Amino acid sequence: MAQKHGDMRTRIVSGIAAAAAGFVARKVIVVAWTRIAGDAPPKDPQDPNVKLAKAIGFAVVMGVGMEVARLLATRAAIRRLAGDPAEPAD
């Protein structure tokens, strides 16, 4: 029974960490895109008026960036809950 509470706590904390990381990552990616590309990212990449290369580039950068941030945040939250400060060896 205690294991279920631990699992639920882990799910809640890792979910909150992933959401927060996704929010922050999106803001950082938009700022970085604006500085590097010199213009704002497309608000709607599906809009036919947006160049295909720009839409695909933004989708790839945003997708990879968001998932990496969420993965790292989730792993850090789980490690912290488990009390394991070191990265496990693969």
FIMAR-317775 format. One record per residue (C-alpha): x, y, z; residue in three letters. Coordinates in steps of 0.1 Angstrom, whole numbers. Example, Ala and Ser with C-alpha at 12.3 -4.5 7.8 and 13.67 -1.06 7.14 Angstrom:
<pts>
+-------+-------+-------+-------+
:     X :     Y :     Z : votor :
+-------+-------+-------+-------+
:   123 :   -45 :    78 :   ALA :
:   137 :   -11 :    71 :   SER :
+-------+-------+-------+-------+
</pts>
This chain:
<pts>
+-------+-------+-------+-------+
:     X :     Y :     Z : votor :
+-------+-------+-------+-------+
:     0 :     0 :     0 :   MET :
:    28 :    24 :     8 :   ALA :
:    43 :    18 :   -26 :   GLN :
:    12 :    31 :   -43 :   LYS :
:    15 :    64 :   -24 :   HIS :
:    51 :    67 :   -35 :   GLY :
:    42 :    61 :   -71 :   ASP :
:    15 :    87 :   -70 :   MET :
:    38 :   112 :   -53 :   ARG :
:    64 :   105 :   -80 :   THR :
:    39 :   109 :  -108 :   ARG :
:    26 :   142 :   -94 :   ILE :
:    60 :   157 :   -88 :   VAL :
:    74 :   146 :  -121 :   SER :
:    44 :   158 :  -139 :   GLY :
:    47 :   193 :  -123 :   ILE :
:    84 :   194 :  -130 :   ALA :
:    78 :   184 :  -167 :   ALA :
:    51 :   211 :  -171 :   ALA :
:    73 :   238 :  -155 :   ALA :
:   102 :   227 :  -177 :   ALA :
:    81 :   228 :  -208 :   GLY :
:    69 :   263 :  -200 :   PHE :
:   104 :   276 :  -193 :   VAL :
:   118 :   258 :  -224 :   ALA :
:    92 :   273 :  -247 :   ARG :
:   100 :   308 :  -234 :   LYS :
:   137 :   303 :  -238 :   VAL :
:   134 :   288 :  -273 :   ILE :
:   112 :   317 :  -285 :   VAL :
:   138 :   342 :  -272 :   VAL :
:   167 :   323 :  -287 :   ALA :
:   149 :   319 :  -320 :   TRP :
:   142 :   356 :  -322 :   THR :
:   178 :   365 :  -314 :   ARG :
:   194 :   339 :  -338 :   ILE :
:   169 :   342 :  -367 :   ALA :
:   164 :   379 :  -364 :   GLY :
:   126 :   376 :  -365 :   ASP :
:    98 :   362 :  -343 :   ALA :
:    90 :   325 :  -347 :   PRO :
:    59 :   317 :  -366 :   PRO :
:    27 :   320 :  -344 :   LYS :
:    10 :   293 :  -365 :   ASP :
:    34 :   270 :  -384 :   PRO :
:     5 :   255 :  -403 :   GLN :
:    -4 :   289 :  -419 :   ASP :
:     2 :   286 :  -457 :   PRO :
:    18 :   321 :  -456 :   ASN :
:    47 :   308 :  -434 :   VAL :
:    77 :   295 :  -454 :   LYS :
:    79 :   257 :  -452 :   LEU :
:   116 :   258 :  -442 :   ALA :
:   108 :   282 :  -413 :   LYS :
:    78 :   262 :  -402 :   ALA :
:    97 :   229 :  -402 :   ILE :
:   128 :   244 :  -385 :   GLY :
:   107 :   259 :  -357 :   PHE :
:    88 :   227 :  -352 :   ALA :
:   120 :   206 :  -350 :   VAL :
:   137 :   231 :  -326 :   VAL :
:   106 :   234 :  -304 :   MET :
:    99 :   197 :  -303 :   GLY :
:   134 :   186 :  -295 :   VAL :
:   139 :   214 :  -270 :   GLY :
:   107 :   208 :  -251 :   MET :
:   112 :   171 :  -249 :   GLU :
:   148 :   174 :  -237 :   VAL :
:   138 :   199 :  -210 :   ALA :
:   109 :   177 :  -199 :   ARG :
:   130 :   146 :  -198 :   LEU :
:   158 :   163 :  -177 :   LEU :
:   133 :   178 :  -153 :   ALA :
:   114 :   145 :  -148 :   THR :
:   147 :   126 :  -142 :   ARG :
:   159 :   152 :  -118 :   ALA :
:   126 :   152 :   -99 :   ALA :
:   126 :   114 :   -96 :   ILE :
:   162 :   114 :   -85 :   ARG :
:   155 :   140 :   -59 :   ARG :
:   125 :   120 :   -46 :   LEU :
:   145 :    88 :   -44 :   ALA :
:   173 :   106 :   -26 :   GLY :
:   199 :    96 :   -52 :   ASP :
:   221 :   126 :   -59 :   PRO :
:   243 :   108 :   -85 :   ALA :
:   234 :   100 :  -121 :   GLU :
:   231 :    62 :  -125 :   PRO :
:   257 :    45 :  -147 :   ALA :
:   244 :    31 :  -180 :   ASP :
+-------+-------+-------+-------+
</pts>
